[in-house]
Amino acid sequence: MTAQTHHDPTSLNNLAATFPVEANVHPTSDEQREALIDKPAFGQLFSDNMVRMTWEQDTGWSQRKVMPYGPLQLDPAAAVLHYAQEVFEGLKAYYHSDGSIWLFRPDANAERFQNSARRLSLPPLSTDDFLGSVAALVQRDVTWVPRRREYTLYLRPFMFASEPYLGVRAPHQVDYCVIASPSGPYFTGGVKPVSIWVENRWFRTGPGGTGFAKCGGNYAASLVGEGRGSEHGCEQVCFVDAATGTYLEELGGMNMFIVHKDGHLETPSLTGSILPGVTRRSLIELAGDEGHEVVESMIKMSDLLEDIRSGEVTEVFACGTAAIITPISRLVSDEFDVSLGEGQPGQLTMHLRERLLGIQLGEVEDTHDWMWRVC
Ligand SMILES: *Cc1c(COP(=O)(O)O)cnc(C)c1O
């Protein structure tokens, strides 16, 4: 059964039509494409085409187009290469069993992209241009949307300061692109809980910083912590607040939830240094639908450890578009090493994962009207 939507597909079509399609004289053959998307290497395989658009201070956004995927030409003085004015988004196109293709809450990504751009003094993209550009690329490369369950076409809209200028100020020229990468399930061979390194020395952001913006710089700043995590045998890193080093914030690219034994959930509140995830927001609503209270609060790491040890907290998980939900079975740092769930994913963790994935794949009724049909 495919979920019904109130988002009129013709309006998305009309927005997509504002991006003229250029010819592609070297498309991948059907046979080669099918082989590639059958075993996609994450983040290394891209579809045949891309979206491009340019902004200039005097004229605003123009030159909308869908064109063959290929290298960009950049002046070596392009501001982004020196001062990192770049923001991005991440969302997926989902194949439903009736052959239709859908997006999950792309309007939420459009809104966040605007907030990220403002924080980096980049020109916000209108919601119409965001939705139109994403839909145009999905329609153009619709054969690149994998059909296997849990396989998706990952979409990466991004913008950056392309103006050749070494002075430090808001740019007068900016480029916007959307690229698409077929991707397989985050977990191959079943969902497995991961170990988390709690990083207390190197922070990804701080109060008044860029934590709420989805910008490349936050990721650059997280890599040293990620490295320390993998040195300690952990798959992911959890960052704590930079001001006091005591409150739980989020992973490098995922938000966090904890489940109490009475069934209520807690997630770190959006203090400005945490990225407001679309998955986070959606899970708060889904858990609420089923009668689970969800509290957004400042969570002290020391309290969490004590609550795990006492059995008050029974499940911990991370969430984001890529993996949907990742169960966590261990928290490690220089000072502690705490396990929970005996290496098994928690019950509510897996239930919420199935609910959300079911909505995205059109197998569970979309009561919140989150899905947008592209074609
Ligand atoms: C993208 C991202 C998330 C998850 O956001 P979703 O919208 O759920 O994909 C969480 N944290 C950070 C730092 C991110 O960049």
Ligand as a Chemical Component Dictionary entry (heavy atoms), coordinates in Angstrom:
data_LIG
# 
_chem_comp.id                   LIG 
_chem_comp.type                 NON-POLYMER 
_chem_comp.pdbx_formal_charge   0 
_chem_comp.three_letter_code    LIG 
# 
loop_
_chem_comp_atom.comp_id 
_chem_comp_atom.atom_id 
_chem_comp_atom.alt_atom_id 
_chem_comp_atom.type_symbol 
_chem_comp_atom.charge 
_chem_comp_atom.model_Cartn_x 
_chem_comp_atom.model_Cartn_y 
_chem_comp_atom.model_Cartn_z 
_chem_comp_atom.pdbx_ordinal 
LIG C1 C1 C 0 22.629 16.134 9.245  1  
LIG C2 C2 C 0 22.983 16.041 10.674 2  
LIG C3 C3 C 0 22.159 15.382 11.604 3  
LIG C4 C4 C 0 20.908 14.610 11.226 4  
LIG O1 O1 O 0 19.968 15.385 10.594 5  
LIG P1 P1 P 0 18.799 14.695 9.743  6  
LIG O2 O2 O 0 18.042 15.843 9.208  7  
LIG O3 O3 O 0 18.034 13.860 10.677 8  
LIG O4 O4 O 0 19.483 13.883 8.701  9  
LIG C5 C5 C 0 22.522 15.411 12.942 10 
LIG N1 N1 N 0 23.653 16.026 13.338 11 
LIG C6 C6 C 0 24.470 16.657 12.479 12 
LIG C7 C7 C 0 25.692 17.326 12.989 13 
LIG C8 C8 C 0 24.169 16.678 11.118 14 
LIG O5 O5 O 0 24.987 17.298 10.276 15 
# 
loop_
_chem_comp_bond.comp_id 
_chem_comp_bond.atom_id_1 
_chem_comp_bond.atom_id_2 
_chem_comp_bond.value_order 
_chem_comp_bond.pdbx_ordinal 
LIG C1 C2 SING 1  
LIG C2 C3 SING 2  
LIG C2 C8 DOUB 3  
LIG C3 C4 SING 4  
LIG C3 C5 DOUB 5  
LIG C4 O1 SING 6  
LIG O1 P1 SING 7  
LIG P1 O2 DOUB 8  
LIG P1 O3 SING 9  
LIG P1 O4 SING 10 
LIG C5 N1 SING 11 
LIG N1 C6 DOUB 12 
LIG C6 C7 SING 13 
LIG C6 C8 SING 14 
LIG C8 O5 SING 15 
# 
